Amino acid sequence: MPIAGRTTDPGSDHLFMLCWGIAAFTIGCFLAFNLRGVVDRLIAFAEAQRAQSGLTAPMRGTSAFRVVGTVFFLVGGGLTVVGAVKVFSVDAHSLFARNQDLGALTLVFPFFGLFALAGLWHRRGPLRAAWATGRAALRFAAALDCLAVLALATCLTLGLFTLGAFVLALTVVTAAITLLSLPRRGTAT
């Protein structure tokens, strides 16, 4: 029997938690990191609405967007992790169990990780652009990207493919946050 969007199936509670966690995490990312100027656009829209209604006093409390975004980011991330672990029934022992040995191929993974980092930190690479902005959030995201790429290469080298899948998800999320947070480049003439 459906009750408030959930069914009585025990697994659906965890799926519900996972979906809400992803939604809260996404909203939190956009607000906390001001991705693509979302907070600036919300403030400009609110000020335009105030001007149309005849109010001339400046808006107060615009920093609340960042605070609410940070709360959504942290709570959504936690709900996503807990929901994913429950939905996929991940056993802690299976995360650190060696799945299979790839032989000499495992020696290639550290070089791929270093090669990827070299490309990301190249003169026109996205991580160097993120670091050059001087914003603490972007520098933290760039450092987290580096750690995620190195952790992914390490997991693949050690044959921990289950843990590597989770690290790959972390790598993709941190890369997306970093790339969306970068300032827009001017158009070429």
C-alpha positions as CSV (number, residue, x, y, z in Angstrom):
1,M,0.0,0.0,0.0
2,P,1.6,3.3,-1.1
3,I,2.0,5.8,1.7
4,A,3.4,9.3,0.9
5,G,5.3,8.1,-2.1
6,R,6.7,4.9,-0.5
7,T,5.5,1.3,-0.5
8,T,5.6,-1.3,2.3
9,D,8.5,-3.1,0.5
10,P,11.4,-3.0,3.0
11,G,13.9,-2.2,0.1
12,S,11.9,0.8,-1.1
13,D,12.7,2.8,2.1
14,H,16.4,2.7,1.1
15,L,15.7,3.5,-2.5
16,F,13.6,6.4,-1.3
17,M,16.5,7.6,0.8
18,L,18.9,7.2,-2.1
19,C,16.7,9.3,-4.4
20,W,16.2,12.1,-1.9
21,G,19.9,12.1,-1.1
22,I,20.8,12.5,-4.7
23,A,18.3,15.3,-5.1
24,A,19.4,17.1,-2.0
25,F,23.1,16.7,-2.9
26,T,22.5,18.1,-6.4
27,I,20.6,21.2,-5.1
28,G,23.3,21.6,-2.4
29,C,26.1,21.5,-5.0
30,F,24.5,24.2,-7.1
31,L,23.8,26.5,-4.1
32,A,27.0,25.9,-2.0
33,F,29.4,26.1,-4.9
34,N,27.4,28.7,-6.9
35,L,27.6,26.5,-10.0
36,R,27.1,28.4,-13.2
37,G,26.1,31.5,-11.1
38,V,22.9,30.0,-9.8
39,V,23.0,32.0,-6.5
40,D,23.8,35.2,-8.4
41,R,20.9,34.6,-10.7
42,L,18.5,33.9,-7.8
43,I,19.6,37.1,-6.0
44,A,19.2,39.1,-9.3
45,F,15.8,37.6,-9.8
46,A,14.7,38.4,-6.3
47,E,16.0,42.0,-6.6
48,A,14.2,42.5,-9.9
49,Q,10.9,41.2,-8.2
50,R,11.4,43.6,-5.3
51,A,12.1,46.5,-7.7
52,Q,8.9,45.7,-9.6
53,S,6.9,45.7,-6.4
54,G,8.2,49.1,-5.5
55,L,10.5,48.1,-2.6
56,T,13.8,50.0,-2.8
57,A,15.5,48.7,0.3
58,P,18.4,46.3,-0.4
59,M,17.9,42.6,0.1
60,R,19.3,41.1,3.3
61,G,20.1,37.5,3.9
62,T,21.6,36.6,0.6
63,S,24.3,34.5,2.2
64,A,21.6,32.2,3.4
65,F,21.7,30.5,0.0
66,R,25.3,29.3,0.6
67,V,24.4,28.1,4.2
68,V,21.3,26.2,3.0
69,G,23.3,24.8,0.1
70,T,26.1,23.6,2.4
71,V,23.5,21.9,4.6
72,F,21.9,20.2,1.6
73,F,25.3,19.2,0.3
74,L,26.3,17.5,3.5
75,V,23.0,15.9,4.4
76,G,22.4,14.8,0.8
77,G,25.8,13.3,0.5
78,G,25.3,11.3,3.7
79,L,21.8,10.1,2.6
80,T,23.2,9.1,-0.8
81,V,26.0,7.1,0.7
82,V,23.8,5.4,3.3
83,G,21.0,4.7,0.8
84,A,23.4,3.3,-1.8
85,V,25.0,1.0,0.8
86,K,21.6,-0.3,1.8
87,V,20.2,-0.6,-1.7
88,F,23.1,-2.4,-3.1
89,S,23.7,-4.4,0.1
90,V,27.4,-3.8,0.2
91,D,29.2,-5.9,2.7
92,A,32.3,-4.1,4.1
93,H,34.4,-7.2,3.7
94,S,33.5,-7.4,0.0
95,L,34.7,-3.8,-0.6
96,F,38.3,-4.8,0.4
97,A,38.3,-8.3,-1.1
98,R,40.5,-8.7,-4.1
99,N,38.2,-9.6,-7.0
100,Q,40.7,-10.9,-9.5
101,D,44.3,-10.6,-10.5
102,L,44.9,-9.0,-13.9
103,G,48.6,-9.9,-14.0
104,A,50.9,-7.5,-15.7
105,L,48.0,-5.3,-16.7
106,T,47.8,-4.0,-13.1
107,L,51.2,-2.3,-13.6
108,V,49.6,0.0,-16.2
109,F,46.9,1.5,-13.9
110,P,49.3,3.8,-11.9
111,F,50.7,5.2,-15.2
112,F,47.2,5.9,-16.5
113,G,46.4,7.7,-13.2
114,L,49.5,9.8,-13.4
115,F,48.9,10.4,-17.1
116,A,45.3,11.6,-16.4
117,L,46.6,13.9,-13.6
118,A,49.2,15.4,-16.0
119,G,46.5,16.1,-18.5
120,L,44.2,17.7,-15.9
121,W,47.0,19.9,-14.6
122,H,48.3,20.9,-18.0
123,R,48.7,24.6,-18.8
124,R,45.2,24.8,-20.1
125,G,43.8,21.9,-18.0
126,P,40.6,22.3,-15.9
127,L,42.4,21.6,-12.5
128,R,44.9,24.3,-13.1
129,A,42.1,26.7,-14.1
130,A,40.3,25.8,-10.9
131,W,43.4,26.4,-8.8
132,A,44.1,29.7,-10.5
133,T,40.8,31.2,-9.5
134,G,42.0,31.4,-5.9
135,R,38.6,30.4,-4.5
136,A,39.0,28.0,-1.6
137,A,36.0,25.8,-2.7
138,L,37.5,25.3,-6.2
139,R,41.0,24.6,-4.8
140,F,39.5,22.0,-2.4
141,A,37.6,20.4,-5.3
142,A,40.7,20.3,-7.4
143,A,42.6,18.6,-4.6
144,L,39.8,16.1,-4.1
145,D,39.9,15.4,-7.8
146,C,43.6,14.5,-7.6
147,L,43.0,12.3,-4.6
148,A,40.1,10.5,-6.3
149,V,42.1,9.8,-9.5
150,L,45.0,8.5,-7.4
151,A,42.6,6.3,-5.3
152,L,41.0,5.0,-8.4
153,A,44.3,4.0,-9.9
154,T,45.3,2.4,-6.6
155,C,42.1,0.4,-6.3
156,L,42.4,-0.9,-9.9
157,T,46.1,-1.8,-9.3
158,L,45.3,-3.8,-6.1
159,G,42.3,-5.5,-7.8
160,L,39.7,-4.0,-5.5
161,F,37.1,-3.4,-8.3
162,T,34.1,-3.1,-6.0
163,L,35.7,-0.3,-4.0
164,G,37.0,1.0,-7.3
165,A,33.4,1.4,-8.6
166,F,32.6,3.6,-5.6
167,V,35.8,5.6,-6.0
168,L,34.9,6.0,-9.7
169,A,31.6,7.5,-8.7
170,L,33.3,9.9,-6.3
171,T,35.8,10.8,-9.1
172,V,33.0,11.6,-11.5
173,V,31.0,13.7,-9.0
174,T,34.0,15.7,-7.9
175,A,35.1,16.3,-11.6
176,A,31.6,17.4,-12.4
177,I,31.5,19.9,-9.5
178,T,34.9,21.2,-10.4
179,L,34.1,21.7,-14.1
180,L,30.7,23.3,-13.5
181,S,32.3,25.7,-10.9
182,L,34.9,27.0,-13.3
183,P,34.2,30.6,-14.5
184,R,33.0,30.8,-18.1
185,R,35.7,31.5,-20.7
186,G,35.2,34.4,-23.0
187,T,34.1,33.8,-26.5
188,A,36.8,33.5,-29.2
189,T,36.8,36.3,-31.8
